[in-house]
């Protein structure tokens, strides 16, 4: 998703997922605490590459990025 080139089918699937998770109905990030979402926003805003920003926004809205943050926070204790 970040460094590799996607073939046509993979790109189409990624575009479909981005469209799906833009809808509020599918925005899973609303189930995370504001502190976690703020960390996600900070990470996204620090990026310079517009493509990477799109991917991180998708990861945030589908809940993967906030979940990863919670796991890392728990691991650190």
C-alpha positions in Angstrom: 0.0 0.0 0.0 2.8 2.4 0.7 5.9 1.4 -1.3 4.8 -1.1 -3.8 3.1 -0.5 -7.1 -0.5 -1.9 -7.3 -1.8 -3.7 -10.3 -5.0 -2.5 -11.9 -7.3 -4.7 -9.8 -5.6 -3.8 -6.6 -5.9 -0.1 -7.4 -9.6 -0.5 -8.2 -10.2 -2.3 -4.9 -8.3 0.3 -3.0 -10.3 3.1 -4.7 -13.5 1.3 -3.8 -12.5 1.0 -0.1 -11.6 4.7 0.0 -15.0 5.6 -1.3 -16.7 3.2 1.1 -15.0 4.5 4.2 -15.6 8.1 3.2 -19.3 7.5 4.1 -20.1 8.3 7.7 -22.0 5.0 8.0 -18.7 3.1 7.6 -16.4 5.5 9.6 -15.2 3.2 12.3 -12.9 5.8 13.9 -15.9 7.3 15.7 -15.7 4.4 18.2 -12.2 5.4 19.4 -11.4 8.0 22.2 -10.7 11.5 21.1 -7.1 11.2 22.4 -6.4 8.4 20.0 -8.0 10.3 17.1 -5.9 13.3 17.8 -2.8 11.2 17.6 -4.0 9.9 14.2 -4.7 13.4 13.0 -1.2 14.5 14.1 0.4 11.7 12.2 -1.6 12.5 9.1 -0.9 16.2 9.2 2.9 15.5 9.5 2.9 13.8 6.1 4.1 15.7 3.0 3.2 13.1 0.4 -0.5 13.5 -0.7 -0.8 9.8 -1.7 0.5 8.8 1.8 -2.0 11.1 3.4 -4.9 9.4 1.5 -3.7 6.0 2.7 -3.4 7.2 6.3 -6.9 8.8 6.2 -8.3 5.5 4.9 -6.5 3.6 7.7 -7.9 6.0 10.2 -11.5 5.9 9.0 -11.5 2.1 8.8 -10.2 1.9 12.4 -6.8 0.2 11.7 -4.7 3.2 12.5 -6.4 4.0 15.9 -6.4 0.3 16.8 -2.6 0.1 16.0 -2.0 3.1 18.2 -3.9 1.5 21.1 -2.0 -1.7 20.7 1.4 0.1 20.7 0.4 2.2 23.7 -0.6 -1.0 25.6 2.6 -2.7 24.7 4.7 0.3 26.0 2.7 0.1 29.2 
